Amino acid sequence: MAKEKVKQLNGVFSSVFAHAGHITKEDAKEISGLDDHEFEHAYDKASKIAENIMQYEGNKMDKFLEHMAKAIDEHMEHFGGKLFK
């Protein structure tokens, strides 16, 4: 189960790069290792993150890290805690 959660996070992470135009959607899917349905879910989540970051007026990298930290925390709730205790 933990491996699947990491793959999902990897799907979101790689999809943000696809939304920013650095890689293709197909590349992001390949990097994630997710099946079509799971990848589309990760890609949709990344779309919201990328849109939020692109509209942000401040340091976009800080905003990206903030969003990824939130995504990690949300996925880790299923294991009863945070990534770093």
Contacts in CASP RR format, 6 or more apart in sequence:
PFRMAT RR
TARGET T0000
AUTHOR 0000-0000-0000
METHOD contacts of the structure
MODEL  1
MAKEKVKQLNGVFSSVFAHAGHITKEDAKEISGLDDHEFEHAYDKASKIA
ENIMQYEGNKMDKFLEHMAKAIDEHMEHFGGKLFK
1 78 0 8 1.000
2 79 0 8 1.000
5 75 0 8 1.000
5 76 0 8 1.000
5 78 0 8 1.000
5 79 0 8 1.000
7 32 0 8 1.000
7 33 0 8 1.000
7 34 0 8 1.000
7 38 0 8 1.000
8 32 0 8 1.000
8 34 0 8 1.000
8 38 0 8 1.000
8 41 0 8 1.000
8 42 0 8 1.000
8 75 0 8 1.000
9 71 0 8 1.000
9 72 0 8 1.000
9 75 0 8 1.000
10 31 0 8 1.000
10 32 0 8 1.000
10 33 0 8 1.000
11 28 0 8 1.000
11 29 0 8 1.000
11 31 0 8 1.000
11 32 0 8 1.000
11 33 0 8 1.000
11 34 0 8 1.000
11 39 0 8 1.000
11 42 0 8 1.000
11 43 0 8 1.000
11 46 0 8 1.000
12 42 0 8 1.000
12 45 0 8 1.000
12 46 0 8 1.000
12 49 0 8 1.000
12 68 0 8 1.000
12 71 0 8 1.000
13 46 0 8 1.000
13 68 0 8 1.000
14 23 0 8 1.000
14 27 0 8 1.000
14 28 0 8 1.000
14 31 0 8 1.000
14 32 0 8 1.000
14 46 0 8 1.000
15 25 0 8 1.000
15 28 0 8 1.000
15 32 0 8 1.000
15 39 0 8 1.000
15 42 0 8 1.000
15 43 0 8 1.000
15 45 0 8 1.000
15 46 0 8 1.000
15 47 0 8 1.000
15 50 0 8 1.000
16 46 0 8 1.000
16 49 0 8 1.000
16 50 0 8 1.000
16 53 0 8 1.000
16 64 0 8 1.000
16 68 0 8 1.000
17 23 0 8 1.000
17 28 0 8 1.000
18 24 0 8 1.000
18 25 0 8 1.000
18 27 0 8 1.000
18 28 0 8 1.000
18 43 0 8 1.000
18 46 0 8 1.000
19 46 0 8 1.000
19 47 0 8 1.000
19 49 0 8 1.000
19 50 0 8 1.000
19 51 0 8 1.000
20 50 0 8 1.000
23 31 0 8 1.000
25 43 0 8 1.000
28 39 0 8 1.000
28 43 0 8 1.000
28 46 0 8 1.000
29 36 0 8 1.000
29 39 0 8 1.000
29 43 0 8 1.000
32 39 0 8 1.000
32 42 0 8 1.000
33 39 0 8 1.000
34 42 0 8 1.000
45 71 0 8 1.000
49 64 0 8 1.000
49 67 0 8 1.000
49 68 0 8 1.000
49 71 0 8 1.000
52 63 0 8 1.000
52 67 0 8 1.000
53 60 0 8 1.000
53 63 0 8 1.000
53 64 0 8 1.000
53 67 0 8 1.000
54 60 0 8 1.000
56 63 0 8 1.000
72 83 0 8 1.000
73 82 0 8 1.000
73 83 0 8 1.000
76 82 0 8 1.000
76 83 0 8 1.000
END
